[in-house]
């Protein structure tokens, strides 16, 4: 990286920084009128990870010591032992992915790219002879001598840099809670020699210090037993659907038979003195087994609300909360004032509750829709025998045959969906006396044949859609109802214990510790558990110091 590396195709971040986001590398932007030997001792320090884990100071891990570069003010820059020299004044120290992996912290560094590439994590320092000093840590890029905070390859879904298993610290309170930290970077710049006005370069009366940071993602993952239970309960409900469908068929057959008798009333005019009591029906409605594959796939699906605040993995029972978006947008962790705390306050908790409700409602609706589609796709057949009696004596027997046709077609006929083709019905007539009223029986047979598809659709709607499907929907609501309160309780526990601060600057108001005037530093993220001292982690820290 830095001035000696030619990185092509790299762009500087366009995040809404509150300060400058680039610095000049060696011999870039100077015109020779600046002092080359400033007489000022300067130091640039960069460290991606520091602090304590499980009460162990990370200073004890050699691979995490970071980088320190010092210029003596007389033309000589020296660096810490782990540094890689780029040029006389510029050094870097790439991070080691295997440096630290504990039950509490898992690192995911680098991003699978060679050292020096764009989008690779590093620790970088430069102390120029004229006093200008720069420190950078994290995801940084160099292009044409301009050092900037890099962009992740997929800004909508940045890679995880580190995962904190909070349950490893407090298993009871935070069991199943993890925090994923995305790309984090920072830059601190000291401009000792700069523009004096009218294009003249020279030592500034008041050296300029500028600090920038970037935190691309922060996701809180909650492993929720209530979510597991909801998915398992839904699976049981789906496995019962076909058995309930088969159990419903006698009732469906009886409903069709009853409506056939009712439909015969206006058709009996040609049969003297006959009433519906003289008409007997025997009906059998057959339904095939439902293919519920599409519904079962949803039981292991992953869904996100419209705002992208919360993602629910129904297969693993994990709810992932995007804290960056919960703060107000995809880049909302950035551009914050120094020492801004990220809290799961009531407003954010309410947002997340609404988002979770949306996801659960959408999931349940998709399951119900998939079951309805399975019902609509399954074949249905109806056979009916209608016996007509006169003075107690059977005079004719009408046979009706419908299908197999899809259940959906019969339902649409009942709903009156325009353009739905009427399912054909076969008819037969068996005469049981020597002089039957053939014309009247033919009229009755034709009328019942025309009515049978609509009658069958009504029975299927009442028995399956209002019966099986609505019962399933109510049961799914009962399965998912505990999920929301469980998440709210988990967030309450996290908010009480977990402290997250962005743009940490020890010399500025609101610093969560003892105020320090030197060195002048910026940390992208500081994560700690209060009042527990087992975790106090600083991510992407860049510092500069100078002595006249």
N, C-alpha and C positions, 0 to 999 in steps of 0.2 A: 504494500500500500504506500501512500504518501507520495512525495515528489518523484521518487525514482521509479515508480510503477506507472505504466500506462494502462489505465482502466478505461475500456471503451464502452459506449452505450450506457453510461451511468448518469443519472440525473440526481440533482439535489432535491431534498424533500421540499414540498410546497405547503407544509403544515403552517398553521397560523401562529408563528412564533411571536413572542413579545419582544424579541431582541434579534440581533444578527444571527445568521445561521451558516456563515462561512468565515474562513480565515485565510490569510495569505500564507503560502508556503515560502520556503527559502528563496530569496531573490525575486519574489513575485511582488510587484506593487511598490518597490522602492526605487528612488532615482539617484542614490549615491550621496544625497545631502544629509542623510541621517548618520549619527555617530555609529561607527562599526563596533567600537568597544565602549559599551554604555557605562561601564563602571557600576552597574547594578547587578546584583546577584539575583537570578530568577530560577524558579523551579516549576516544572510541570509534572503533575502526578495524575495517573489514570488507573482506575481499578474497577473491574466489572462487578466483583462480589467482595463484600466485607461485612464484618459484624460478628454475631455469635449464633451458633446453632447448638441446641441442646446443651447450653452453657459452656460450649467450647468455642474459643476465639478462632476465627478463620485465619488470623495471622499465623497460626501454627501450620497452615497448609502452604507449602512453598510455592506450588503452582498457582496460588491465588494471590500472591503478593502484589500483583499489579506492576506498574511501571513508574519510575521516577527519573526525571532528567533535570540536571542542574547546569546552568551556565554561570561561570564565575565573574562575568562582567568584563573579562579581559580577553575574550575570544575563544574560550574552551568550554565545551559541553561534555558532561559525563553522565552516564546512566547507570541504573541498578544492574545487578549481575545478570538478571534474566533477559535483558533487553537485546533486541536485534537492531544493529545500526543500519539505517537507511542512507544517511549522509552525515557529515560531521555534527549537525545540530538536531537531527531527527532520528527517533528510535520508535520501535513498536514491540509489543509482547503479545502474541496471540494467546488465546485461551485454550486450555486443555479440557476437553469434554470429560475425561476420566478423572479429573482432579478431585471431584467430590461427589459421591453418591451415597446418601444415607436414607434411613427410613423417613426422615423428615424432608429432605431435599433431593430431587433428581434433576440433574442437568441434561440439557439437550443441545450441546454445543460441539463444534460449530454447526453451520447449516448444511454441511455436506459439500462445501465449496472449498477450493484450494486457498491457502492463506494468501492474502493480497488481492483476492477477487472482490468485486462488488458484492454487497450483502454478506459479508463475513464479519464475525465478531472479533474485535481486537482492542488493544489498549495502546494509545499513541501519544507521543509527547514530542514537543519541539521547543527549544530555547535558542533564539537567534542572538547573534552578537549585539544587535542594536537594542536588545531588551524585550522585543516582542516575543510573547510566549503563548503556547497553545497546548492544552491537554484535551484528549478526547477518549471516550470509552464507549464500547458497545458496537452497534451496527453503524459503521462509518464508512464513507466512500471518499475517494480522491479522484478528481477529474480536472485536468488542465491546471493543477496547482491549487485548486480550491477544495478545501476539506469540508465535508458536510455530513450531516446525519443522514444515513442511507434510508432508502425505502425498501420494505420487504417485497419479495417477489409477488406475493399475493396480499395486498393491503387489506382486503376484506376478510381474510382468514390467515393472519400471520402465524408463522410457526411458533411453537412453544419453546421458550428459552429455558424455563425451569418450572418444575412442579413442586409445590409445597404441600405435604400431607399433614394437615393441621391435626388430624386425629391421632397422629403419632405423638403429639405433645399432650393433648387432653382427650383421651379416647372416649370418655363419657360424654363430655359436652360437645365435642366436634367430630364424633365418629362419622367416617364417610365423607368428610369435607376436605376438598383439596382446592388449591389456588394455582391456576396456570398463569404464568407470566410470559408475555410475548416479547418481541424485540424491544429492548430498552437501550437508550443511548444518551450521551451528554457531551457537551463541549464547553470548556472555559477558555477565554481568550484575554490576554493582557496586551493592549496596544500601548507600548511605552514610547515608540517612535511613530508618529503619524502625521496627518495633514495639519499644518499650522495655519493654513489659509492661503489663498491665491496659488494653490498647487505646490507650495513649499512643504517639504518633509523635514521633520526634526523631532527632538524630544518634546513630548507634550507637557504643558505645565501640570496637568492632572492626568496621570495615566488612565486609560479607559479600560474598564473591565466589563466584559459581556459574557453572559452564560445562557446556554440553551439546553433543552432536554427533549427527549421523545420517549413515549411509552405507547407501544402500538396496540397492546391488548392486555386485558386482565379479566380472567374468567374464573368464577367461583363454581365449583362442581359439588353438588350434593347428592350422595348416594342415598336414595329414599326408599325404605322398606314399604311405605304406603303405595309408592308407584309400582314396585314389584308386585304387590298384592293386587293392585288394580289390573295389571296385565294378566296375572295368573287367573284372576276371577273372570276376566273377559274370555280367556281361553276356555275355561270350564263352561261358560255360557254358550259359546259358539259350538262346543262339542255336543251340547244338549239341543241345539236348534233342530237337527234332523230328526231326532227322536220326538221332539214336540210336534214337528211337522207331520210325522206319521200318526201320532196320537190325535192330531186334529182332523184327520181325514174322515172318520165316521161323522163328526159334527158337520163337516163341509157337505158331505153327501146328504145328510138330513136337511140341511138348509136349502140345497138345490131342490130336493124332493118337495119341500113345503112350498117353495116359490113356484114350482111347476103346477102344483094344484091351484095356487092363487091365480096363475096365468091362464088356467083353463076356464075360469069363470066367464069371461066375455066370449069365449069360443063355443059355449055349449048351447047356443040358441037353436041350432039345427037338430038338437037331440031333445025330444019332448020330455018335459018335466024333470030333466036331469039337473043335479046340483053338484058342486064340488065334492060333496060327500060320496057321489057315485064314481069318483075318479080316485084310483089308487096308483101310487108311484113307488117304484123301487129304483134307487139311484146308487151308483158307485163312482166316486171321484178318485182317481189315482194320480199321485204326484211322484216324480222321480226324486232321488236323493239330490240335495243341493251340493254344488261345488263351492265350498267356502274358502278356497285357497286365497283369493284376493283379500278377504276379511282377515284371515289368519296372518297374512304378511304384515298387516298393520299393527299386530301385537308386538312386533319387533322393530317397528319403524322409528324414525327420528323426525320430529316436527319442531318448527320454530315459529314464534308469533310474528305478526306482520311488521313490528318494529325491530325485530332481531334482538330483543332483550333477553329472551329465555329460550333455550332449546331443550326439549325433553326427549330422552332416549328411552323408549318404552321397553326395549329389549334388555337393557342393562339396569333400568330403574334409576337413572341419573338425570338430574336437572342441571343444566349448565347455564349460569347467569353471566351475561356479558356486562361487566361493571363499567366498561368504557362507554357503551351505548346507554346504559342506565344513567350515566352522568349527563347525557344530553346529546349524544351523537357518536359517529364512528371514530372521530378523533378527539373526543371530549376529554380525555385524560391530559391532552396537550394544551399549551397556551394558558395554563393556570398560573395564578400568582404564586410567589414563593411560599412554600410550606402549606400547601393546600391539602387538607385532609379529605379523603374519599370515604364517606360514611354511608352505611345502609340505613338512612334515616327513614322517617315515616313516609315521606313523599315517594322515595324510591321503592320502599316496600310495597306501597299501594300500587305503583306502576307494575311491579313484578307480579303482584297478586292478580291484577287485571290481565297481564300477559299470560300468566299460567292458566287462568280461567279460559282464555281464548284458545290456547293450545289444547287443553283437555276437551273443550266443547268441539273443536274442529276434529280432534281424533275420534271422539265418540260419534260425531256425525258421519265421518268417513267409514267407520265400522258399520254403522246402520245402513248407510248407502250401499256398501259392498254386499251386505246381507240381502237388501232389497233387490239389488241387481242379480244376485244369485237366484232369488225366488223368481224374478221375472224371466230368467233364462231357462228355468227348469220346465220340462214338458209336463203337460196336464192332459188327462183323458177323462171323459165323462160318458158313462153308459146309463141309459134310463129305460125302464119298461113302465108304460102307462096303461093301466087296465081300466076300461070303461064298463060300468054295469048299468043295467036297466031293470028296475024292480028286483034288484039283487042278483040278476043273472048277467054274467060277463058277455058283452056283445062284441068286444073288439080289444085287441092288444096292440098298442103302438110302441115300436122300438125306436130309440133315438141313440145316435152315436156321435160324439164330438171328440175330435183330436186324434192323435196327440198334436197339440199346439202349445206354444209357449204361454206360460202363465201371464207374462207381461201383456200379450195380445188380449187376453180375456179381461185383465185389469183395465186396460185402456178403453175397451168397449164399455165397461162399467163407468169409467170416468168421463166418457164422451170425448175422447181425444180425437180431434178431426183427422181424417185420413186413415184411421185404423180399419183394416179390412175385417169384414165379418167372417168368423171362422165357419167353414162349411159343416153342416150337420147331416148325417145320413138318417133316413127314416125307413121304417118298414111297418106294414099293417097286417095284422093277423085277425081274420074274421072268425068269430066264435059261435054265431047263430046262422040259421038258414037265410033269413032276410034281414041283414044288418043295414043300418043307415050309413051306407058307404060314403056318400057325399059329406055328411056331417063329420064322420070320423076322419076323412081326408082333410077337411078344414081344420079340425082339432090338431091333427098331426102336423100340418104345415105351420100352424100358429105356434105350437110348442117348440118346433124345430127352430123357428126364427127367434124365439125368446131364450132358448137354452144358453147361447154364448153370453148374453148379458146377465142372465141369472147366475151362471157359473162365476163370472167376474165379480159380481156382488158378494157371493159367498166367499171367494178367495180374499177379497178386500177385508171383509169383516173378520174372517177366521185367521188370516195370516198377517196382513198389514196392521190391523187394529189389535189383533191378538198376539201373535208371536213376536212381531217386530216391535210394537210399542212396549210390550213387556220386557223385551231385551233392552230397549233404550232406557227404561226406568231402572233396570238392574245395573246397567253400565253407569248411570248417574250415581247410584248408591256406591258402586265400586270406586269411583274417582273422587267422591266428596271428601274423604279424609286427606287427600294429597295437598290441597291448598293450606289448611291449618298446619300441617306438618312442615311445609316449607317456611311458613311465617315464623314458626317456632325456631327452626334452624337459623334463619336470618337474624332473629333476635339474639340468639346465642353468639353468632359470628360477630355481630355489631358490638356486642358487649366486650368481646375479647380481642378482636383483630383490629389493628391500627394500620392504615395505609395512608402514606403521605407522598405527594408528587412535587417535583421541583423543589427539593429540599436544599435550603441555603442557610447554613448555620449562623451567618451574620445578619440575617433578616428577621423581622418580627414573625412570631408564630412558630419558631423552630422548636421541634419536640425534643428538647434537651438543653444542655448548657450552651448559651450563645458563645460563638467563637468568631473573633474578628479576622483571624488568619488560620490556615490559608483560605483564600476565597474559592469556594467550591460549589458544585451543583451535583445533586444526586437525582437521577430520574425517578426512582422509587425507593421508599423506605417502608419495610413491612415488619411489624412487631406484634407480639401478643402481650396485652396488658391485663393484669399487672405481672404476668408471668415473664420471667427473664430467659426462657428457653429459646426464644426466637427474636432476633433483632437484626434484620438483614437489609443492607444497603446495596442497591443495584445500579450500576452505571454511574460511578462517581468520577468527576473531573475537577482538578484543583490547580490553581496557580498561586504563586507567592513571589514577592519581590522585596528586596532590601536595598535602599539607596546607599 
